[in-house]
Amino acid sequence: MPSYKLIYTNSKGRAEVCRLLFALAGQEYEDVRWTSENFLTEKQNLLFGQIPVLEVDGKQYAQRFHGKTSVEQMEVDQVIGIIVDIFNALIKQIHEQDEGKKADIIKQNNETTFPKFVSFFEKILKNNNTGFYVGDKLGFADVAAFDTLSQIEAGINIDDFPLVKANKEKVASNERVAKWLQDRPVTRF
């Protein structure tokens, strides 16, 4: 059986989707959480000099892997593209130093940007008609959307998107995911 090691920081960030997927699969792995100092001293040893990194039997992987077929890969990429758009808006919000501008960005994100992108999720779920973003069972796209929504849901009314809400509830109610959510380390992000 392969051994898995996930390397990231002590935050949810970009590694939380991997952690959720390990939980979903019931797969044991080593959850390595580096400090900033660890990263600075070790980054030259990383495949692309950045984290997260997944090691499988000591071999590093640093890009996405998903979908059983090329069509499923395209469907997952579609969801990930929306997630990237959401994170770009969120990062702009987080990094704005001017409090007045930050308040305007938050308002714009919560009233317009985030609902627009979540409506795209709703359309994907409606089009797929299975309750899942790709195929007919819980997978990478569902977990990735769940993680993203958990970071922006305070600013939007999830009830306006019933299919998205139902999918998010399916992810959260999965026994293994629910256990991870209950037991995971408390972090700011």
HELIX and SHEET records of a PDB file:
HELIX    1   1 GLY A   13  ALA A   15  5                                   3    
HELIX    2   2 GLU A   16  ALA A   25  1                                  10    
HELIX    3   3 SER A   36  GLU A   42  1                                   7    
HELIX    4   4 LYS A   43  ASN A   45  5                                   3    
HELIX    5   5 SER A   70  HIS A   95  1                                  26    
HELIX    6   6 GLU A   99  GLN A  108  1                                  10    
HELIX    7   7 ASN A  109  THR A  113  3                                   5    
HELIX    8   8 PHE A  114  ASN A  128  1                                  15    
HELIX    9   9 PHE A  140  ILE A  152  1                                  13    
HELIX   10  10 GLU A  153  GLY A  155  5                                   3    
HELIX   11  11 ILE A  158  ASP A  160  5                                   3    
HELIX   12  12 PRO A  162  SER A  173  1                                  12    
HELIX   13  13 GLU A  175  ASP A  183  1                                   9    
SHEET    1   A 4 GLU A  30  TRP A  34  0                                        
SHEET    2   A 4 TYR A   4  THR A   9  1                                        
SHEET    3   A 4 VAL A  53  VAL A  56 -1                                        
SHEET    4   A 4 LYS A  59  TYR A  61 -1                                        
END                                                                             
